[in-house]
Amino acid sequence: MLYATSPIAIGIFLFFVGTVLGLSFYLGRKAKSAKGYYAAHGQIGWFTNGIAFAGDYLSAASFLGICGLIAFFGYDGFLYSIGYLAGWIVALFVIAEPIKRLGKFTFADALDSQFNSSGIKLAAALSTLIVSVFYLIPQMVGAGALITPLLGLPHWIGVVLVGVTVTIIVVTAGMVSTTWVQFIKGSLLVIFCTILVGLILYRGLTARPVAAARPPEGAVQIDATGWMGKPYVRYKTLDGRTLVYRVVESKTSDKPTVIETQVLTATPGGKRLVNGLPQTAENDLHPVGTIAELPEGKTETGPLGPTAFLQTLHDSSVVTWSKETLKEADGTTHDIYYPVTRKGADVLAPGGYFKGLKSEKFADHLDFISLMLALFCGTASLPHILIRYYTVKDQAAARKSTIVGIGAIGFFYILTLFLGLGAMTSGAMDPTNNNMAAPLLAKSFNTILFAIISAIAFTTVLGTVSGLIMAGAGAVAHDVVETLFRIENNDHTKVLIGKISAGMLGMGAVVLGILFKEFNVSVLVGWAFNIAASANLPALIMLLFWKRTTAKGIAAAIVVGLGSSLGWILLSADTYDKVYHIDKARSIIPFSQPALVTIPLGFVVLIVVSLMTKRTTAEEKRVAGVTAGV
């Protein structure tokens, strides 16, 4: 079975979580002031902060999601890695030093540093909360996905466990504990993924052709001419179970009688994955993912270098997995997973996942370009990334920590290519859950490595979620409460409100993680980048580089960028299909990713409103170049 609990795995997992909580309680004594709680006193070293950047940024989507996309679709999943990394160029050359100079605790601080505008603070706080929520959901879903195979517990318990643990981390010590959790998690993630890639290369590639499956002896065929008009047949076994097989063209006979392996059918007891063999228990998953044929008829390669691994895979035939959902007249649906043999050259070429790269539709090309634009521009606009710049002492440290972060993140994303391809060929994939590709790859070596990688993946979720909750709590306590309710808070009150806000956000994240259990993680993260780039980037860029920018222009740009990107997403074909379960042809939106339209719209709105707005005395000074920092 793919999923089976182990006392060793449970012990290692509990050790990781216990260490994180112990560190949080220890550091909690050092974060009594508002500056300590929200910005770790601004005394985090640049190297530590750089690795914490990596720990904060390398979320469940980066580790679990990208590895899964590469394992299932090949090279296209790696395009996410390229897009995520490229966004740090904007952060390094445009955002790093100015954001440190302008801000104090939150993203809104930077935007409002020269205006003292309640409109800016409220708009920026709203943007922070919405982006954080969109980013929180996939992290919580990923946590639940990890807990199920690791501890044998239901998905919702995993989500609750993350929510409680993260809330304790943030409430006890704020940014101090969050920083060190992210530092530890970032370090461990890079170190152990490097070890895992080394093991992949040392093991090399082995050819394991997919054998045709036959119905068990005594099974009776139910559908003589195909099931629901598709190339599937069903058999009733002697013990009353129904098995489904996909009929494919035989290579040795004129009759299409060969039946491929690995299909999933809905049964009264739930979904079951079969392999042409009797099941022993509910959800008895049989591993898949192989090389069908190696170059020159070899059966195995032995150890390979990184280049040789890619070249050998390029020249091989690889077994990948496809899914088809069949729907009966009574509404019952059946998910069929079946193997498809592809050339390695096709696996390593673009177009396997992003159909827009090869589509004849111009809108499909725009959809891909828009997503890449969102990934490139979104990094420097994510509130939980921006607040990390307030934890270092000066602008030089902000720049250095960004460079360290880029190095660690870039190296990790190179590793994801080998992790994903290693999972694809490991014989240890779960075709029903691409988020588990990396942990199951580790399990193909041994249980201890599986437990360590799963525990690190869990701390990956903890690190990212704690950063998101810190950003959201800061926005509520420092921006909304003071601005909307006109409450002047002292240090003690700011910290108290922040902790209460963190607790509420943690509970909200738990509820959303349970509700969105079946949601596609990568899609949701892409949405977060789209919204962040549309709402925040125009305001940041124009504040730094156009003296004529006004407070009303910034607030309008945030609101319009936020509203237009969110509205575009909610009306897109992807949302119709995956959320509303409505025919996506009914969508009025030409392509699903909004950044290509909504980012320029934010710039246009800011320019127009600024030109039409009467400037205040402070803004007049700013235009004249008198205001500090211009």
C-alpha positions in Angstrom: 0.0 0.0 0.0 1.1 3.6 -0.6 -0.3 4.9 2.6 0.4 3.0 5.9 1.2 4.6 9.2 4.5 3.9 10.9 5.5 4.4 14.6 8.9 5.8 13.3 7.1 8.3 11.0 4.7 9.4 13.8 7.7 9.8 16.3 9.7 11.9 13.8 6.7 14.0 13.0 5.9 14.7 16.7 9.5 15.6 17.3 9.5 18.2 14.6 6.2 19.8 15.8 7.3 19.6 19.5 10.6 21.3 18.7 8.8 24.1 16.8 6.4 24.7 19.6 9.1 24.6 22.3 11.1 27.2 20.3 8.1 29.4 20.1 7.4 29.3 23.8 11.1 30.0 24.5 11.2 33.0 22.1 7.9 34.3 23.3 9.6 36.0 26.3 11.5 38.3 23.9 8.6 39.8 22.1 6.7 42.0 24.5 6.7 45.3 22.6 4.8 46.0 19.3 8.1 46.3 17.5 9.2 43.0 18.9 5.9 41.3 18.1 5.5 42.5 14.6 9.0 43.1 13.4 11.3 41.0 15.8 12.8 44.4 17.0 14.3 44.8 13.5 17.4 42.9 14.7 17.3 39.7 12.6 20.6 39.1 10.9 20.6 39.5 7.1 21.6 35.8 6.5 19.0 34.5 8.9 16.4 36.7 7.3 17.4 35.6 3.8 16.9 31.9 4.7 13.7 32.9 6.5 12.6 34.5 3.2 13.1 31.1 1.6 11.2 29.4 4.4 8.4 31.9 4.1 8.2 31.7 0.3 8.7 28.0 -0.3 5.1 27.1 0.6 3.1 23.9 0.1 2.5 25.0 -3.5 6.3 25.3 -4.1 7.2 22.0 -2.5 4.2 19.7 -2.9 2.4 21.5 -5.8 5.3 22.0 -8.2 6.8 18.6 -7.6 3.4 17.1 -8.3 2.9 19.1 -11.5 6.3 18.0 -12.8 5.6 14.4 -11.8 2.3 14.3 -13.6 2.9 16.7 -16.6 6.6 17.1 -17.0 8.4 20.3 -17.9 5.4 22.6 -17.7 5.3 22.2 -13.9 8.9 23.6 -13.8 7.6 26.8 -15.5 5.9 27.6 -12.1 9.4 27.4 -10.5 10.8 29.8 -13.1 7.9 32.2 -12.6 8.2 32.2 -8.8 11.9 32.7 -8.9 11.8 35.4 -11.5 9.6 37.5 -9.3 12.5 38.0 -6.9 14.3 40.1 -9.4 11.6 42.7 -9.0 11.9 42.4 -5.2 15.7 42.8 -5.3 16.0 45.7 -7.7 12.8 47.6 -7.0 11.3 46.8 -3.6 13.9 45.7 -1.1 15.6 48.9 0.1 12.7 51.4 -0.4 10.2 49.2 1.5 12.6 49.0 4.4 13.1 52.8 4.4 9.4 53.6 4.1 7.8 51.1 6.4 7.6 50.1 10.1 5.3 47.2 10.7 3.0 46.5 7.7 2.7 46.9 4.0 0.3 49.8 4.6 3.0 51.7 6.5 5.1 51.9 3.3 2.3 53.1 1.1 1.1 55.7 3.7 4.5 56.9 4.9 4.2 60.2 3.1 0.5 60.8 3.2 -1.1 59.9 6.5 -4.2 58.8 4.6 -6.9 56.6 6.2 -8.0 55.6 2.7 -4.6 54.1 1.9 -4.4 52.2 5.2 -7.9 50.7 4.9 -7.4 49.7 1.2 -4.0 48.2 1.9 -5.3 46.3 4.9 -8.2 44.9 2.9 -5.8 43.8 0.2 -3.5 42.2 2.7 -6.4 40.2 4.3 -7.8 39.0 0.9 -4.4 38.0 -0.5 -3.5 36.3 2.8 -6.8 34.3 2.8 -6.3 33.1 -0.8 -2.8 32.0 0.1 -3.9 30.4 3.4 -6.4 28.0 1.9 -3.9 25.9 -0.2 -1.5 25.7 2.7 -4.2 24.3 5.0 -5.4 21.9 2.3 -1.8 20.7 1.8 -1.5 20.1 5.6 -4.5 17.9 5.6 -3.2 15.9 2.6 0.0 15.2 4.5 -1.6 14.1 7.8 -3.7 11.4 6.2 -0.9 9.2 5.0 1.5 10.1 7.7 -0.6 9.6 10.8 -3.6 7.8 9.3 -6.0 10.6 10.5 -8.8 12.3 8.5 -8.0 15.4 6.4 -9.9 17.7 8.8 -7.7 16.7 11.8 -4.6 17.7 9.8 -6.1 21.1 9.1 -7.1 21.6 12.7 -3.6 20.5 13.8 -1.9 23.1 11.6 -4.4 25.8 12.7 -3.8 25.2 16.4 0.0 24.9 16.1 0.4 28.0 13.9 -1.9 30.1 16.2 0.2 29.1 19.2 3.4 30.1 17.3 2.1 33.5 16.3 0.3 34.3 19.6 3.2 33.3 21.8 6.1 35.1 20.1 4.9 36.8 16.9 7.5 37.6 14.3 10.4 36.4 16.4 9.2 32.8 16.5 7.8 33.0 13.0 11.3 34.0 11.7 13.1 31.2 13.4 10.5 28.6 12.3 10.9 29.8 8.8 14.7 29.8 9.1 14.7 26.2 10.4 12.2 25.1 7.8 14.0 26.7 4.9 17.3 25.2 5.9 15.9 21.7 6.4 13.9 21.8 3.2 16.9 22.7 1.0 19.2 20.2 2.8 17.0 17.2 2.7 15.7 17.8 -0.8 19.4 17.9 -1.9 19.9 14.6 -0.2 16.7 13.2 -1.9 17.9 14.4 -5.3 21.3 12.8 -4.7 19.5 9.5 -4.0 17.5 9.8 -7.2 20.6 10.3 -9.2 22.4 7.4 -7.4 19.4 5.1 -8.1 19.3 6.0 -11.7 16.4 4.8 -14.0 14.9 1.4 -14.2 12.6 0.1 -17.0 9.4 -1.4 -15.6 6.9 -1.8 -18.5 3.3 -1.6 -17.6 1.8 -5.0 -17.8 -1.8 -5.6 -19.0 -4.2 -6.5 -16.2 -6.7 -9.3 -16.4 -9.9 -9.7 -14.5 -9.7 -12.1 -11.5 -10.6 -15.7 -12.2 -14.4 -16.2 -12.2 -15.2 -12.5 -12.7 -18.2 -11.9 -15.0 -18.2 -9.1 -17.6 -21.1 -6.8 -17.0 -20.8 -4.5 -20.1 -20.2 -6.4 -23.3 -19.9 -3.4 -25.7 -18.3 -0.8 -23.5 -19.4 1.3 -20.6 -21.3 4.5 -21.2 -20.1 4.5 -24.8 -16.4 4.6 -23.6 -13.6 2.1 -24.0 -14.2 0.7 -20.5 -15.7 -2.6 -19.4 -16.9 -3.6 -15.9 -16.6 -7.0 -14.2 -18.4 -8.4 -11.2 -16.1 -10.5 -9.0 -17.1 -13.6 -7.1 -17.1 -11.6 -3.8 -19.5 -9.0 -5.3 -17.1 -6.2 -6.1 -17.2 -4.2 -9.3 -13.9 -3.6 -11.1 -13.5 -1.3 -14.1 -10.9 -1.8 -16.9 -9.9 0.3 -19.9 -9.7 -1.5 -23.2 -6.8 -0.5 -25.4 -5.5 -1.6 -28.8 -3.5 -4.7 -28.6 0.0 -4.7 -30.0 0.1 -8.4 -30.6 -3.4 -9.1 -31.9 -5.9 -7.6 -34.4 -8.5 -7.4 -31.6 -8.4 -4.6 -29.0 -8.4 -7.0 -26.1 -5.5 -5.8 -23.9 -6.8 -4.2 -20.7 -4.6 -1.6 -19.0 -4.0 -1.3 -15.3 -4.9 1.2 -12.6 -8.4 2.6 -12.8 -10.6 4.1 -10.1 -14.3 3.4 -9.7 -16.8 4.7 -7.2 -18.3 2.0 -5.0 -21.0 2.2 -2.2 -18.1 2.3 0.3 -16.3 5.2 -1.4 -13.7 5.4 -4.1 -11.3 2.5 -4.6 -8.2 2.3 -6.6 -7.6 -1.1 -8.2 -4.8 -2.6 -10.3 -6.6 -5.5 -11.9 -6.1 -7.3 -8.6 -8.3 -8.0 -5.6 -8.3 -5.3 -3.0 -7.4 -6.2 0.6 -8.9 -3.0 2.2 -10.6 0.3 1.5 -8.2 2.7 -0.3 -5.6 0.0 -0.8 -3.5 2.1 -3.3 -1.0 0.4 -5.6 2.0 2.6 -6.6 2.5 3.7 -10.2 4.9 5.7 -12.2 7.6 4.0 -14.3 10.0 4.1 -17.3 8.5 1.9 -20.0 11.6 1.7 -22.1 15.2 2.9 -21.7 17.6 3.7 -24.6 19.4 0.8 -26.3 17.1 -1.7 -24.6 18.7 -1.4 -21.2 16.7 -2.4 -18.1 18.5 -0.1 -15.7 21.1 2.7 -15.9 22.9 2.7 -12.6 24.0 6.0 -11.0 23.6 9.1 -13.3 24.8 12.7 -13.1 22.3 15.5 -13.4 22.8 16.0 -17.1 23.0 12.3 -17.9 19.7 11.8 -16.0 17.9 14.3 -18.1 19.4 13.1 -21.3 18.5 9.4 -20.6 15.0 10.4 -19.6 14.8 12.4 -22.9 15.6 9.3 -24.9 13.3 6.9 -23.0 9.6 6.2 -23.0 7.8 7.2 -19.8 4.5 6.0 -18.4 2.4 9.0 -17.3 -1.2 9.1 -16.0 -4.4 10.5 -17.3 -7.8 10.9 -15.8 -11.3 10.7 -17.3 -14.5 11.3 -15.4 -17.6 9.3 -16.5 -21.1 10.4 -15.5 -24.0 8.0 -15.4 -27.6 9.1 -16.1 -28.4 9.1 -12.3 -25.6 11.6 -11.8 -23.1 9.1 -10.3 -19.5 9.9 -11.4 -16.6 7.6 -11.8 -13.0 8.8 -12.0 -10.9 6.6 -14.3 -7.1 6.8 -14.0 -5.1 5.0 -16.7 -1.5 4.9 -17.9 -0.3 6.6 -21.1 3.1 5.9 -22.5 4.8 9.1 -23.7 8.2 9.8 -25.3 10.6 11.3 -22.8 11.3 14.1 -25.2 7.6 15.1 -25.0 7.7 15.0 -21.2 10.6 17.4 -21.2 9.0 19.8 -23.7 6.5 22.5 -22.9 2.8 22.1 -23.6 1.9 19.1 -21.4 0.0 21.1 -18.8 -0.3 24.6 -20.2 -2.3 23.8 -23.3 -2.1 27.5 -24.3 1.5 26.9 -25.4 0.3 24.7 -28.3 -3.3 25.8 -28.7 -4.5 27.5 -31.8 -6.7 29.8 -29.7 -5.2 33.3 -29.1 -7.0 33.5 -25.8 -5.2 30.4 -24.5 -1.8 32.0 -25.2 -3.0 35.1 -23.4 -4.0 33.0 -20.4 -0.5 31.5 -20.1 1.2 34.9 -20.5 -1.1 36.4 -17.9 -0.2 33.7 -15.4 3.5 34.2 -16.0 3.1 37.9 -15.5 1.3 37.4 -12.3 4.0 35.1 -11.0 6.7 37.6 -12.0 5.0 40.6 -10.5 3.2 38.9 -7.6 6.3 38.0 -5.4 7.1 41.7 -4.7 3.5 42.3 -3.8 2.8 39.6 -1.3 2.2 41.2 2.1 3.7 38.3 4.1 6.9 38.6 2.1 7.0 42.4 2.3 6.8 42.4 6.1 10.0 40.4 6.4 11.9 43.5 5.3 11.0 45.1 8.6 12.8 42.5 10.6 16.3 43.6 9.6 18.1 46.7 10.9 18.7 48.7 7.7 18.4 49.0 3.9 21.8 47.2 3.2 20.7 44.3 5.3 17.4 44.2 3.4 19.3 44.0 0.1 21.7 41.3 1.4 18.9 39.2 2.8 17.1 39.3 -0.6 20.2 38.0 -2.3 20.5 35.2 0.2 16.9 34.4 -0.3 17.2 34.3 -4.1 20.2 31.9 -3.8 18.3 29.5 -1.5 15.1 29.7 -3.4 16.7 29.4 -6.8 18.7 26.3 -5.8 15.6 24.7 -4.4 13.6 25.3 -7.6 16.4 23.5 -9.6 15.9 20.6 -7.2 12.2 20.5 -7.9 12.8 19.5 -11.5 14.7 16.4 -10.4 12.3 15.7 -7.6 9.3 15.8 -9.9 10.9 13.7 -12.6 12.2 11.3 -9.9 8.7 10.9 -8.6 7.3 10.4 -12.2 9.7 7.4 -12.7 9.8 6.0 -9.1 6.9 3.6 -9.2 5.6 5.3 -6.1 3.0 7.8 -7.3 -0.6 8.1 -6.2 -2.4 9.0 -9.5 -5.3 10.4 -7.5 -3.3 13.0 -5.6 -0.4 14.9 -7.2 0.3 16.8 -4.0 1.8 13.6 -2.5 4.4 13.1 -5.3 7.4 14.3 -3.2 6.6 12.5 0.1 5.8 9.2 -1.7 9.1 9.6 -3.7 10.9 9.7 -0.4 8.9 6.7 0.8 10.2 4.7 -2.2 13.7 4.9 -0.6 12.7 4.2 3.1 10.1 5.0 5.7 12.4 7.3 7.8 13.1 9.6 4.8 9.4 9.6 4.1 8.7 10.7 7.6 11.4 13.4 7.6 10.3 14.8 4.2 6.6 14.8 5.3 7.5 16.4 8.6 9.5 19.1 6.8 6.6 19.6 4.4 4.4 20.1 7.4 6.8 22.6 8.9 6.8 24.2 5.4 3.1 24.8 5.9 3.6 26.0 9.4 6.2 28.6 8.3 4.2 30.0 5.5 0.9 30.0 7.4 2.5 31.8 10.4 3.8 34.5 8.0 0.4 34.9 6.5 -1.3 35.2 9.8 1.3 37.7 11.0 0.6 39.8 7.9 -3.1 39.6 8.5 -2.9 40.3 12.2 -0.7 43.3 11.6 -3.2 44.7 9.1 -6.1 44.3 11.5 -4.3 45.6 14.7 -2.1 48.3 13.2 -4.1 49.5 10.2 -7.8 48.7 10.6 -8.3 49.2 14.3 -6.3 52.5 14.5 -7.7 53.9 11.3 -11.3 52.7 11.2 -12.1 53.0 14.8 -9.7 55.9 15.6 -8.2 54.0 18.5 -4.8 55.1 19.6 -3.1 52.0 20.9 -0.1 51.7 23.2 2.5 48.9 22.7 0.6 46.5 25.0 -2.7 47.0 23.3 -1.2 46.6 19.8 0.3 43.3 20.8 -2.9 42.1 22.5 -5.1 43.0 19.4 -2.6 41.4 17.2 -2.8 38.1 19.1 -6.6 38.2 19.2 -6.6 38.8 15.4 -4.1 36.0 14.9 -6.3 33.6 16.8 -9.4 34.6 14.7 -7.5 34.3 11.5 -6.2 30.8 12.6 -9.7 29.6 13.2 -10.9 31.0 9.9 -8.0 29.3 8.1 -9.1 26.0 9.6 -12.7 26.4 8.4 -11.5 27.3 4.9 -9.0 24.5 4.7 -11.8 22.0 5.5 -14.3 23.5 3.1 -11.8 23.6 0.2 -10.5 20.0 0.7 -10.9 19.0 -2.9 -9.7 22.3 -4.4 -6.7 22.5 -6.7 -3.9 24.0 -4.7 -1.8 25.4 -7.6 -4.8 27.2 -9.1 -5.5 29.0 -5.8 -1.9 30.1 -5.3 -1.9 31.5 -8.8 -5.0 33.5 -7.9 -3.3 34.9 -4.9 -0.4 36.1 -7.0 -2.8 37.6 -9.6 -4.7 39.5 -6.9 -1.5 40.7 -5.1 0.1 41.9 -8.3 -3.0 43.7 -9.4 -3.8 45.4 -6.1 -0.4 46.2 -4.7 2.3 46.4 -7.4 1.0 49.5 -9.2 0.7 51.5 -5.9 4.2 50.4 -4.8 5.9 51.2 -8.2 4.3 54.5 -8.7 4.9 55.6 -5.1 8.6 55.0 -5.6 9.1 56.3 -9.1 6.4 59.0 -9.8 6.4 62.1 -7.6 2.9 63.1 -8.8 1.3 60.1 -7.1 -1.4 61.1 -4.6 -3.0 59.4 -1.7 -6.4 59.0 -3.5 -4.6 57.6 -6.5 -2.9 54.9 -4.4 -6.2 54.0 -2.7 -8.1 53.9 -5.9 -5.5 51.7 -7.6 -5.6 49.2 -4.8 -9.4 49.0 -4.7 -9.8 48.8 -8.5 -6.9 46.3 -8.8 -8.3 44.2 -6.0 -11.9 44.3 -7.2 -11.2 43.8 -10.9 -8.8 40.8 -10.4 -11.1 39.2 -7.8 -14.2 39.7 -10.1 -12.3 38.4 -13.1 -11.3 35.2 -11.2 -14.9 34.6 -9.9 -16.3 34.9 -13.4 -13.6 33.0 -15.2 -14.0 29.6 -17.0 -11.7 27.9 -14.6 -13.9 29.0 -11.6 -17.1 28.0 -13.4 -15.7 24.5 -14.0 -13.8 23.8 -10.8 -15.8 25.7 -8.2 -19.3 26.2 -9.4 -19.3 23.0 -11.5 -21.0 24.9 -14.3 -20.2 24.5 -18.0 -17.2 26.8 -18.5 -18.5 27.8 -21.9 -21.0 30.0 -20.1 -18.2 32.2 -18.7 -18.0 35.7 -20.3 -14.3 36.1 -19.4 -12.0 35.4 -22.4 -9.2 33.8 -20.4 -8.9 32.8 -16.7 -5.8 34.6 -15.5 -6.5 38.3 -15.0 -3.0 39.9 -14.5 -2.5 40.9 -18.1 -5.6 43.1 -17.9 -5.8 44.1 -14.2 -2.2 45.1 -13.5 -2.2 47.7 -16.4 -5.6 48.8 -15.2 -4.2 49.5 -11.7 -1.5 51.8 -13.2 -4.0 53.6 -15.4 -6.4 54.2 -12.5 -3.6 55.5 -10.3 -2.3 57.9 -13.0 -5.8 59.2 -13.9 -7.0 59.7 -10.3 -3.7 61.3 -9.2 -3.8 63.8 -12.1 -7.5 64.6 -11.3 -6.9 64.9 -7.5 -6.2 68.1 -5.7 -2.9 67.7 -4.0 -2.5 68.3 -0.2 0.4 70.4 1.2 2.4 67.3 2.0 1.9 66.1 -1.6 2.9 69.4 -3.0 6.2 69.2 -1.1 6.6 65.7 -2.4 6.3 66.8 -6.0 8.8 69.5 -5.3 11.2 66.9 -4.0 11.3 68.2 -0.5 9.8 65.2 1.2 12.4 62.9 2.7 13.2 59.8 0.7 12.3 61.3 -2.7 
